[in-house]
């Protein structure tokens, strides 16, 4: 039995951040009902990395396991009645609609709280629900750019570099997940539901609390160096360095130890403050020259013997094959009815008494429409009428 077994979550979100947060709740045992249009959420059909899948794209698969799908037209009055009956028995409602859409569909917080005062209502937005940027598009790259994060690494004078992940979407998802859990705990103690607001701008800003505080409290500006230093607020050498057959990552070594490891006595007497901060570019270049004569494995072995923080630079093929990844059980495998074998990252938290589990893969559009509606009191005759009228869809890809 999962920690959230017995809780019902209505996931009315799209794209990454909302579905990822809802999937986390599902991994912990909640009954997550993905409420999507009768044609399916748009991301089911949009290529991910140029890959479309057979009937469902791989991105959708990765974000929607442990969910049941109810396909319903919320623009119709019959569809809104379906939603009202679901809300009456739900514990959590998650949405990331554009401003004004929730109200037009009758699923804003005030409307749903009137039906179910104990509801935990998680509202996700790009910049906040009001204010001067409320109607701007909340897209990951745009928020990375606005947050200042792109100027904390890379070379001076070169274009800002985005993260290689949907970083803002991911941290927003985790923030919403935490907010939902905290609000459920509050409800357990008080019996009160509430609205939880999460926005991407605050999430990515808060993620940088150390870096931004160096600026706001310490007064040190972001100054990128000429060499590809990995972070403006960490002393050199810090970054990735080429070897004879690949790359390694190196983090903040002590110079005497580094000199011994790399057979580079010229590094031994470098001053940590002078070389690490004031002469960052020269230090980076010196270390690069010392490292590039070694193979990756030889270099890492030498550094490890001196207790220096270093590691390989992996691609995804290396990551998936890594023995620690296998030992941790980081990935889960299952067979999907339309997409075949699926291998994807699982839930990263281990619980000794109530572990997360895979109950089902990503659903087909409306795959569970009948059983979801039956659970909230619709008769089979009523369901057939809703399907005939196009209000709901059932079991399509």
C-alpha positions as CSV (number, residue, x, y, z in Angstrom):
1,X,0.0,0.0,0.0
2,X,1.4,3.4,-1.0
3,X,1.6,6.4,1.3
4,X,-1.1,8.2,-0.6
5,X,-3.4,5.2,-1.1
6,X,-7.0,6.3,-0.7
7,X,-6.4,9.8,-2.0
8,X,-7.8,10.9,-5.3
9,X,-6.1,13.4,-7.5
10,X,-7.7,15.2,-10.5
11,X,-4.9,16.1,-12.9
12,X,-6.1,18.7,-15.4
13,X,-2.6,19.9,-16.3
14,X,-0.7,19.6,-19.6
15,X,2.9,19.6,-20.8
16,X,5.6,18.7,-18.2
17,X,5.4,20.5,-14.9
18,X,1.8,19.6,-13.9
19,X,1.8,16.1,-15.2
20,X,5.2,15.4,-13.5
21,X,3.9,16.7,-10.2
22,X,0.7,14.5,-10.5
23,X,2.8,11.5,-11.4
24,X,4.8,11.9,-8.3
25,X,1.6,11.7,-6.3
26,X,0.5,8.6,-8.3
27,X,3.9,6.9,-7.6
28,X,3.1,7.3,-3.9
29,X,-0.2,5.5,-4.3
30,X,-2.7,8.2,-5.0
31,X,-5.5,7.4,-7.6
32,X,-4.6,10.0,-10.2
33,X,-7.3,10.7,-12.8
34,X,-5.9,12.4,-15.8
35,X,-8.7,14.6,-17.1
36,X,-8.0,15.4,-20.7
37,X,-10.0,16.5,-23.8
38,X,-11.8,13.8,-25.8
39,X,-9.0,14.1,-28.4
40,X,-6.3,13.6,-25.7
41,X,-3.8,16.0,-24.2
42,X,-1.8,17.6,-27.1
43,X,1.5,16.3,-25.8
44,X,0.4,12.7,-26.5
45,X,0.8,13.4,-30.2
46,X,3.6,16.1,-30.3
47,X,7.0,14.6,-31.3
48,X,9.6,14.4,-28.4
49,X,13.1,14.7,-29.7
50,X,11.8,13.9,-33.2
51,X,10.3,10.6,-31.8
52,X,6.6,10.2,-32.1
53,X,6.2,6.6,-30.8
54,X,3.5,4.3,-32.2
55,X,0.5,6.1,-30.9
56,X,1.8,8.0,-27.8
57,X,5.1,10.0,-27.7
58,X,7.8,9.0,-25.3
59,X,7.6,12.3,-23.4
60,X,3.9,11.6,-22.5
61,X,4.9,8.1,-21.5
62,X,7.5,9.4,-19.1
63,X,5.2,11.8,-17.3
64,X,1.9,9.9,-17.0
65,X,2.4,6.5,-15.5
66,X,0.2,5.5,-12.5
67,X,-2.7,7.5,-13.9
68,X,-6.2,6.7,-15.2
69,X,-7.5,8.7,-18.1
70,X,-10.9,10.3,-18.2
71,X,-11.5,12.0,-21.6
72,X,-14.2,14.6,-21.2
73,X,-15.3,17.9,-22.9
74,X,-15.2,20.5,-20.2
75,X,-16.5,23.1,-22.5
76,X,-19.9,21.4,-22.5
77,X,-22.4,21.7,-19.6
78,X,-22.6,17.9,-19.4
79,X,-18.8,17.8,-19.1
80,X,-18.7,20.4,-16.4
81,X,-21.3,18.3,-14.5
82,X,-19.0,15.3,-14.7
83,X,-16.2,17.4,-13.2
84,X,-18.4,18.7,-10.4
85,X,-19.2,15.1,-9.4
86,X,-15.6,14.1,-9.5
87,X,-14.5,17.1,-7.4
88,X,-17.1,16.3,-4.7
89,X,-15.1,13.1,-4.0
90,X,-11.5,14.3,-4.8
91,X,-8.7,15.3,-2.5
92,X,-6.4,17.2,-4.8
93,X,-7.0,19.1,-8.0
94,X,-4.0,20.2,-10.2
95,X,-4.3,22.7,-13.1
96,X,-1.9,24.9,-15.2
97,X,-4.4,26.6,-17.4
98,X,-3.7,29.9,-19.0
99,X,-5.0,32.9,-17.0
100,X,-8.8,33.0,-17.1
101,X,-9.4,29.5,-18.5
102,X,-10.1,27.9,-15.2
103,X,-12.9,30.4,-14.5
104,X,-14.4,30.0,-18.0
105,X,-14.5,26.2,-17.5
106,X,-16.0,26.6,-14.0
107,X,-13.0,24.9,-12.3
108,X,-11.5,27.9,-10.6
109,X,-10.7,27.5,-6.9
110,X,-13.8,29.3,-5.5
111,X,-16.2,27.3,-7.7
112,X,-14.6,23.9,-6.7
113,X,-14.1,24.9,-3.0
114,X,-17.9,25.6,-2.9
115,X,-18.4,21.9,-3.9
116,X,-15.7,20.4,-1.7
117,X,-14.2,22.7,1.0
118,X,-11.6,20.1,1.9
119,X,-10.1,20.1,-1.6
120,X,-6.4,20.9,-2.0
121,X,-6.3,23.0,-5.2
122,X,-2.9,23.3,-6.8
123,X,-2.7,26.1,-9.4
124,X,0.4,26.4,-11.5
125,X,1.4,29.3,-13.6
126,X,4.4,30.8,-15.4
127,X,4.9,34.1,-13.5
128,X,2.1,34.2,-11.0
129,X,-1.7,34.5,-11.4
130,X,-1.6,38.3,-11.5
131,X,0.9,41.1,-11.9
132,X,2.5,42.6,-15.0
133,X,3.7,39.3,-16.5
134,X,0.7,37.1,-15.7
135,X,-0.2,36.6,-19.3
136,X,3.3,35.9,-20.6
137,X,3.9,32.4,-21.9
138,X,5.4,30.2,-19.1
139,X,7.9,28.3,-21.2
140,X,11.0,26.6,-19.7
141,X,13.7,28.3,-21.8
142,X,12.1,31.8,-21.4
143,X,12.2,31.3,-17.6
144,X,15.7,30.0,-17.6
145,X,16.7,33.2,-19.5
146,X,14.8,35.6,-17.2
147,X,16.0,33.9,-14.0
148,X,19.7,34.8,-14.4
149,X,20.7,31.2,-14.4
150,X,22.2,31.3,-17.9
151,X,24.8,33.8,-16.9
152,X,26.2,31.7,-14.0
153,X,28.3,29.5,-16.3
154,X,30.0,29.6,-19.7
155,X,32.5,31.9,-21.4
156,X,32.6,35.7,-21.2
157,X,31.4,37.2,-24.4
158,X,29.7,34.1,-25.7
159,X,25.9,33.6,-25.8
160,X,24.2,32.5,-22.6
161,X,23.9,28.7,-22.4
162,X,20.6,27.0,-21.4
163,X,20.6,23.9,-19.2
164,X,20.4,20.5,-21.0
165,X,17.2,19.7,-19.2
166,X,13.8,21.3,-18.8
167,X,15.1,22.7,-15.6
168,X,12.3,25.1,-14.8
169,X,9.6,22.6,-15.5
170,X,11.2,20.1,-13.3
171,X,11.8,22.3,-10.3
172,X,8.2,23.7,-10.7
173,X,6.9,20.2,-10.6
174,X,8.7,19.3,-7.5
175,X,7.6,22.6,-5.9
176,X,3.9,21.7,-6.7
177,X,4.4,18.2,-5.4
178,X,5.8,19.5,-2.1
179,X,2.9,22.1,-1.9
180,X,0.3,19.4,-2.4
181,X,1.8,17.2,0.3
182,X,2.1,20.1,2.7
183,X,-1.5,21.1,2.1
184,X,-2.7,17.6,2.6
185,X,-0.8,17.4,5.9
186,X,-2.5,20.7,6.9
187,X,-5.9,19.2,6.0
188,X,-5.2,16.1,8.1
189,X,-4.6,18.4,11.1
190,X,-7.3,20.9,10.6
191,X,-9.9,19.5,8.2
192,X,-9.4,22.5,5.9
193,X,-8.7,22.5,2.2
194,X,-6.9,25.4,0.5
195,X,-5.5,26.8,-2.6
196,X,-1.8,26.3,-3.4
197,X,-0.2,28.6,-5.9
198,X,3.1,27.7,-7.6
199,X,4.7,29.7,-10.4
200,X,7.8,28.9,-12.5
201,X,9.5,32.2,-12.0
202,X,9.6,31.9,-8.2
203,X,10.5,28.2,-8.4
204,X,13.6,28.7,-10.5
205,X,14.6,31.9,-8.6
206,X,14.4,30.1,-5.3
207,X,16.5,27.2,-6.7
208,X,19.3,29.7,-7.0
209,X,19.2,30.8,-3.4
210,X,23.0,30.4,-2.9
211,X,24.0,32.2,-6.1
212,X,21.5,35.0,-5.8
213,X,22.4,35.6,-2.2
214,X,26.1,36.0,-3.1
215,X,24.9,38.9,-5.3
216,X,22.2,40.4,-3.0
217,X,24.0,40.0,0.3
218,X,27.7,39.8,-0.8
219,X,27.5,42.3,-3.6
220,X,29.5,40.1,-6.0
221,X,28.3,40.4,-9.6
222,X,28.1,37.6,-12.1
223,X,31.3,37.7,-14.0
224,X,31.9,35.0,-16.5
225,X,35.4,34.2,-17.4
226,X,37.1,33.6,-20.8
227,X,37.6,29.9,-20.2
228,X,34.5,27.7,-19.9
229,X,34.4,27.8,-16.1
230,X,31.3,25.9,-14.8
231,X,30.1,28.5,-12.2
232,X,30.9,32.1,-11.7
233,X,30.8,31.8,-7.9
234,X,33.1,28.8,-7.5
235,X,36.9,29.0,-7.6
236,X,39.0,27.5,-10.3
237,X,39.5,24.9,-11.5
238,X,35.9,24.0,-11.8
239,X,34.4,22.5,-15.0
240,X,34.9,19.9,-17.6
241,X,38.3,19.1,-19.1
242,X,39.3,17.1,-22.2
243,X,41.3,13.9,-21.9
244,X,42.8,11.8,-24.7
245,X,39.6,9.9,-25.1
246,X,36.8,11.9,-23.6
247,X,36.1,14.4,-20.8
248,X,36.2,14.5,-17.0
249,X,34.5,16.9,-14.6
250,X,36.8,18.4,-11.9
251,X,35.6,20.3,-8.8
252,X,37.6,22.6,-6.5
253,X,40.7,20.5,-5.9
254,X,43.5,21.5,-3.5
255,X,46.5,22.5,-5.6
256,X,49.2,20.4,-4.0
257,X,47.1,17.3,-4.4
258,X,46.2,18.2,-8.0
259,X,49.9,18.7,-8.7
260,X,50.8,15.2,-7.4
261,X,47.9,13.5,-9.3
262,X,48.8,15.1,-12.6
263,X,52.6,15.1,-12.3
264,X,52.4,18.9,-12.6
265,X,54.6,20.4,-10.0
266,X,53.9,23.9,-11.3
267,X,50.5,23.7,-9.8
268,X,51.7,22.9,-6.2
269,X,52.5,26.4,-5.2
270,X,49.5,28.2,-6.6
271,X,47.7,30.4,-4.1
272,X,44.0,29.3,-3.7
273,X,42.6,32.8,-3.6
274,X,44.8,34.4,-6.2
275,X,44.8,31.4,-8.7
276,X,41.2,30.3,-7.9
277,X,39.5,33.7,-8.1
278,X,41.7,36.5,-9.6
279,X,43.5,34.3,-12.2
280,X,40.7,31.9,-12.9
281,X,41.3,31.8,-16.7
282,X,45.1,31.2,-16.4
283,X,44.5,28.5,-13.8
284,X,41.9,26.8,-15.9
285,X,44.2,26.8,-18.9
286,X,47.1,25.4,-16.8
287,X,45.0,22.6,-15.5
288,X,43.6,21.8,-19.0
289,X,47.1,21.4,-20.4
290,X,48.0,19.1,-17.5
291,X,44.9,16.9,-17.9
292,X,44.8,16.5,-21.7
293,X,47.8,14.1,-21.8
294,X,45.9,11.4,-19.8
295,X,43.2,9.0,-20.7
296,X,39.9,9.5,-18.9
297,X,40.3,6.4,-16.7
298,X,44.0,7.0,-15.9
299,X,43.2,10.6,-15.0
300,X,40.2,9.7,-12.8
301,X,42.3,7.0,-11.0
302,X,45.0,9.4,-10.3
303,X,42.6,12.0,-9.0
304,X,40.7,9.5,-6.9
305,X,44.0,8.4,-5.2
306,X,44.5,11.9,-4.0
307,X,40.9,12.3,-2.8
308,X,40.1,14.9,-5.4
309,X,36.5,15.4,-6.5
310,X,36.3,14.3,-10.1
311,X,34.1,12.1,-12.3
312,X,33.4,11.0,-15.9
313,X,31.2,13.0,-18.3
314,X,28.5,10.6,-19.4
315,X,26.1,10.5,-22.3
316,X,22.7,8.8,-21.7
317,X,24.1,5.5,-23.1
318,X,26.8,5.5,-20.4
319,X,24.3,6.5,-17.7
320,X,21.8,3.8,-18.4
321,X,24.7,1.2,-18.3
322,X,26.3,2.4,-15.1
323,X,26.5,-0.2,-12.3
324,X,25.4,2.3,-9.6
325,X,22.3,3.1,-11.6
326,X,21.5,-0.6,-11.8
327,X,22.2,-1.1,-8.1
328,X,19.9,1.8,-7.2
329,X,17.1,0.5,-9.4
330,X,16.9,4.0,-10.9
331,X,15.0,2.9,-14.0
332,X,11.7,1.0,-14.2
333,X,10.7,-1.3,-17.1
334,X,7.3,-2.3,-18.3
335,X,5.4,-3.3,-21.4
336,X,2.9,-0.8,-22.8
337,X,-0.1,-2.0,-25.0
338,X,0.8,0.3,-27.9
339,X,4.4,1.4,-27.3
340,X,6.0,-1.9,-26.4
341,X,8.8,-2.0,-23.9
342,X,9.3,1.1,-21.9
343,X,12.3,2.0,-19.8
344,X,12.2,5.2,-17.9
345,X,13.4,6.8,-14.7
346,X,11.3,5.8,-11.7
347,X,10.5,7.4,-8.3
348,X,13.8,8.6,-6.6
349,X,12.8,8.4,-3.0
350,X,13.1,5.1,-1.0
351,X,10.6,4.4,1.8
352,X,11.3,1.5,4.1
353,X,7.6,0.7,4.8
354,X,5.6,2.1,1.9
355,X,7.7,2.1,-1.3
356,X,6.5,3.7,-4.5
357,X,5.4,1.2,-7.1
358,X,4.5,1.0,-10.7
359,X,0.8,0.1,-11.0
360,X,0.2,1.0,-14.7
361,X,1.9,2.8,-17.5
362,X,0.7,5.9,-19.3
363,X,-3.0,5.4,-20.2
364,X,-4.7,5.6,-23.6
365,X,-7.0,8.6,-24.0
366,X,-10.2,7.9,-22.0
367,X,-9.0,4.4,-21.2
368,X,-10.6,4.5,-17.8
369,X,-13.6,6.8,-18.6
370,X,-16.2,4.2,-17.8
371,X,-14.8,3.1,-14.5
372,X,-14.1,6.6,-13.3
373,X,-17.6,7.8,-14.0
374,X,-19.1,4.6,-12.5
375,X,-17.2,5.4,-9.3
376,X,-18.8,8.7,-8.9
377,X,-22.4,7.4,-9.5
378,X,-23.0,7.6,-13.3
379,X,-25.0,4.7,-14.6
380,X,-23.9,2.8,-17.7
381,X,-26.9,4.3,-19.5
382,X,-25.8,7.8,-18.6
383,X,-22.2,7.0,-19.7
384,X,-23.4,5.7,-23.0
385,X,-25.4,8.9,-23.5
386,X,-22.3,11.1,-22.7
387,X,-20.2,9.0,-25.2
388,X,-22.9,9.3,-27.9
389,X,-23.1,13.0,-27.4
390,X,-19.2,13.4,-27.7
391,X,-18.9,14.6,-24.1
392,X,-16.6,11.8,-23.2
393,X,-14.2,9.5,-25.1
394,X,-13.3,5.9,-24.3
395,X,-10.1,4.0,-24.7
396,X,-8.6,5.6,-27.8
397,X,-4.9,6.3,-28.3
